[in-house]
Amino acid sequence: MSNRYTRQKMIKGWRQEAVSGGRVLVVGAGTTGNEVIKNLALTGVGEISVLDSDVVEEVNLNRCVLFRAEDIGKSKSETAARRAKEIAPGITTRGWNRDVVYDFGSLEYSSFDCVVLTVDNLEARLWVNRYCRLHGTPLVDTGIGGLVSSVFVATPSGACIECSWTKREYQQLWERHSCSKIGMLPDEPKIPMVITSGAIAGGIAAQECIKILHLKHSGPSARSSVFFWFDGENGAFLTWEVPRKENCPAHVPPPDKSKVLLESLLDDDVLSIKNRLRAALGCSEVEVRHDKQIVYSVVCRGCGGSHTIQPCLLGKFLRSCCPACGALAVVPDKYTEELEDGYSLRSLHIPPNHLIRVLFSKGNTVGEAWIASR
């Protein structure tokens, strides 16, 4: 007797239980994200989570199979998750309407068997790559532009996304936070897209994800990191292995779980956390750090006036007019990764399920520990 998955079970080496037991996070629910979600749902991946902070627009409707006209204005992630459940009722789906860079904790990545990244954003690529690397979670990254599609498969033992980067990518990230552009809305050009390019990238990405699920549930999951590139205009399809880069900034040792000293609620204040850390570590000097910079005060470049503000993350800061001179020149003055006393983790924009670094000194040595936000 046949069932929904009979034909794919006929593939040599296919194990439906490995697929049905898989937990996959898809970051981005746009053109390629729709294709990946649809493909994973139809193959029966047991749990699909979708992360995206945008809403459906009319321009999405010619490229996104999971969206309808009545979805315009609704959350992309929640809509895609709901429609995936409709086409595959036996799976579990959930949609998170969050910013992947600032609102999704690093510890979340440890709960997935594979992450598929479908957003064209360097900052998102950097942080998702580093968090996946931190927890040994395989990452499949996609990109499309016009008739070109690309897919990069980054495994824990192989190269990561940053291993393939040149100085150009880091320069683009630096320019966004440079003195001339800090606090200004980014001028992000629109990328030409067509569903066929997204379908190619989404098909390859989903297939590589299925392979990862099989490897994870059948033994060693070591694979070389592979880059797929397809030029639809010239008909060229290329694949090549990406070597690990020496001194890649993403290749840091994972945190020692025994050094996760505390679990702190988001409403806990920094001073009380430090006092608990001093007692646990038996030392007096403790510093607690976010992995992103926090703005505590601003200054006007016009008149020089400065004042303290409610903390905000540097990447979310927007330039404003000075209340004294009226110039559109209010920019960050003091910004640092250090969590200052007098604030809660929530007010410092720490997301739930996030690892927070602790530095402490004992004698002449500096040690490292971690806090987990809850």
N, C-alpha and C positions, 0 to 999 in steps of 0.2 A: 504494500500500500504506500502511495506517495504522499508527501506532505509539502509544506511550503519550501523546505530546504533540500528536497530530494536531489535536484539536479546539481547543486553545488557540492553536495556530499559525494558525488561521483568523481570529483576531481581528485587525482592521486595525492595522497597525503593530507587531504582536507579533514579537519576535525571540528565538527560543529560545536562541540562542547567548549573548545578553546575560544571560539568566536562568541558564543552565547555567554561565556563567563567573563568576557572582556569589558573593561571600563575605559572609555575614551572621552577625552575633553577636546572639543572643537572650539578654537578661539577665532571668532569671526563668523558671522552668519550672512555674509554677502554672496557674491557670485560663486566663488569657489567653495565657500563654506556650505552653501545650499547643496552643492553637488556631493561634497564629502558626507554631509549628514544624511542625505537621501541614500547614498550608496551603503553606508554603514548600517542604516536602519534596515534596508532591504536584505542585507546579508545576515541580519539577526544579531548584531553586536548587542550584548545584554544591557549595557548601561551607556547612554550617550548624554553628555552634559555639553551645553552650548553657552558660550560666554561672548557677549557683545553689548555695548552700551548705546548703540544707535537705534533709530526707529525706521520702519519701512517707509520708503518713498516711492513715488510713481516710477522714477527712473530705474528702480530695482526690478520692476515687473517683467521686463523682457529677458532677464538673466537669472531669475531666482525661482526655481520650480516649486518651492514651498510657500511662496507668498501669493496673495490674491489682492484685488483692488480694495476689498473691504478691510484689508490689514494695514492700509496706509495710516501712519501715525502711531502704530502699535510697536511694541518692543520686538526687534528682530530675533533676539535669542529666545524669548518666550514663544513667539509665533512659530519659529522653526522647530522648537522642541515639541510643541503641540502637534504640528503637522507630521513630524516624524513618527510620533506615537500613533497617528491615524493610519499611516501606511504600513506600520508594523506593530500591531496591538500587543504583541507578546514581550516587547522590550520596555525598558524604563528610560524615560527622558526627563531632563530638567533644563530650564533656561535661567541663566543668571544675567540680569541687566546691570552689569558692572564694567568699570574701566579696568582692563587687564593690567595696566601698568601700576595704578595707584590703589585700586580697591579689591584686589584679589591676593590673598595672603600666600606667601611662598610655601607654606606647609601643605596647601591644597594639592600641589603637584605630586606629592608622594602617594596620593590615593588613586592615581590613574596608571593604567598599563601603557598608555600611549597618549601623546598630545599632538593634535594636528593644528598648525598655525596657518590661517588663511587671510591675514591682514597685511596690507602693504604699508607698514609703519616701522621704521628702524628702531625706535625706542621700544616698541612692543616686542620686536624680534630679540633685542638685546636682553630684556628682562625675562621673557619666557624661556629663552635659551639658557640663561644662567640658573633659573630656578629648576628647570628640568635637569640640568647638569648636576645641580646640588643634590637632587634626590635620585639620580640614576634613572630618570624616566625618559624613554625614547621619544624623540621629537621629529615630526614630519612637517617641514616648512614648504609653503607654496607661494608662487608668484605668477601673475599674468599681466600682460600689457599688449594690447592689440591682438595679433595672431600668435604671440609668443607665450609659451607656458614653461614653468620650471617647477621642479620638486626637489627638495633636499632632505635626505633621510639621515638624521643625526642619532647615532646609537651611543650608549654610555661608554663603550670601549673605543669608539672611533672619534673622528673629528666632530666638532660642533659647528654651529652656524658662524660663530665669530672666527673660526679657523679659516673660513673662506673669505673673510672681509679684508679689504685693503685700507689704506689710510683715508681713502675717500669717504667710506661709511662713517668712520669716527669723526672726520672733519665735519660732515653734515650734522651729526649729533652735537658737536661742540658749538657750531654756529648757532644752533637754536637757542643755546643758553649763553651766548656771547654777550658782551656789554651792549653792542649795538641792537641786538634783537631780543634781549631778555624782557619778558613780560608782554611781548607783542603776540597777537594772534598769528600762528604760522601760516604762511602763504603756500598751501599745498596744492600743486597743480592736479587737475583731474586726469586720470589715466584712462586712455581708450580701452574699452572692454567689449567682448562679445561672448555669448554663452558657449560657443564651441571651444574657445581657449580655456574657459573655466571648467568645462566638462572634461577636457583632456587632463588638466592638472588635478581636478577632483577625482577622476578615475584612478590615476596613478597613485595619488596620495592615499586613497582608501585602500587600494590593493596592497601598498606597502604597510599600511597599518594592520591589515589582516595578517600579513606575513609576520609582523612583530608579535601579534597575539598568539600565533601558532608557536613561534620560537619561545615565547615566555612560558608557555604551558607544556613545552616538550623537551626542555633542556637548556643548554647554553644559548644565550640570546646575543652572543657577540656577532656583529656584522660590521663590515666596513661602512663608513659613511659614503653615501652615493648621491651624486647630483644627476638629475634628469633634466634635459633641456630640449624643447621642441619648437621649431620655427615653422609655423603653419604656412607662411608665405613661400618659403623656399623648400619646404618638405624635408627639412633636416631634423633628425632625431639623434641626440647624442647622450651618452652616459659616461661618467668617469668617477673614479674614486678620489675623495678629497683627503689629503694627508693631514694628520694632526699638526697643529702649529706649536712650535716651541714657545713657551711663556705666554700662551693664550690666556687673557685675563679671566675667561670663563672656567678655566681648568683649576679650580681651587678645591682643596680637600673637603669632603662633606663634613658637616659639624658632628662632633662626637656626641652621640645621644646622651651619654653619661654627663655631659657638660650643659645639658638643658636643665638649669637649676630650678627655675620657677615657671609656673603658669600664671599669667597675670590677666585680669579682666580689663577690658578696654576702658572702664571708668576708674581704674586704679591710678593714683597720681604718681608721678615720677619719683618724688622724694620718698614716699613709702616703699616703692619698689627698691630704691637704692638702699634703704635701711635694711630691708629683708636680705638683699644681696650681701651687704656688709656682714650681717650675722651669719649667713650661710658660708661665706668665703673666709671669714676671720680676718678681714682687712678693712682699712678706712678709706682708701682711694678707689672709687668706682665710677666708671663712665658708661653710660648707656647710649647706643647709637642706632638710628634708623639707617637703612641702606639708601635713602634718598634725602636730599637736602631740604631743610625746613627754614622758611623765612620768618624771622622774629621781629624785624624792624625795617622801615623803609626810609628813603631819603629823596628829596626833590633835587634833581640836577639843575633846576633853574635857580632857586633861591637858597638851596642848601638846608632847608628845614627837614627835620627828621622826627619820627615818632614810632612808638611800639604799636604793633598791630596784633590782632588775633593770628596765631601761627597758621601758615599755609605752606603747601609744598611748592618748591621752586618751579617745578614743571607745570604747575597750575596757576602760578601768579600772573595777573594781568596788569599791565601798566595803567595808571590812572592820573587824573588831574590833581594838582596840588591845591589844597584848600586855601593856602596863603597867597600864592601868586597866579594860580590858574593854569600853569603850564602843564602839558601832558608829559610829565617828566618824573613822576613818582616811581622809583625803581627799588628793588631789594637793597637793603643796606647790610644787615647782618643775616647771614644764612649759613647753616651748619647741619651736619648729620646728628649732632649731639642732642639728646632729649633733655631739656632744661627743667629744673624744679618749678613747681607751681602749675603744672599742666597734667592732664590725664592723657593716657595713650590715645584715647578717642580724639581729643582736641588737637593732638599732634598728628592726626590722620594715619595712625597705624591701623591697618585692616585686621580683621579677625584671622586667626590661624596663620600668623606671621612670625618668623624667627627674627628676634632682635638681638643684636650683638652687644656683649658686655666686655669691657676691658677693665682689668683691675691690677693693682700692683701689690706685690708682697716682697718686702726688702728691695732689692735692686732689679727684680724681674717683673715683667708684665705678662699677665695671663689672659686667656680668652674664655668666655663662657657665653651661654645663650639663655634668652627668655622666650617663651612661646605665648603669644597673645591669644586670648579666648573671648 
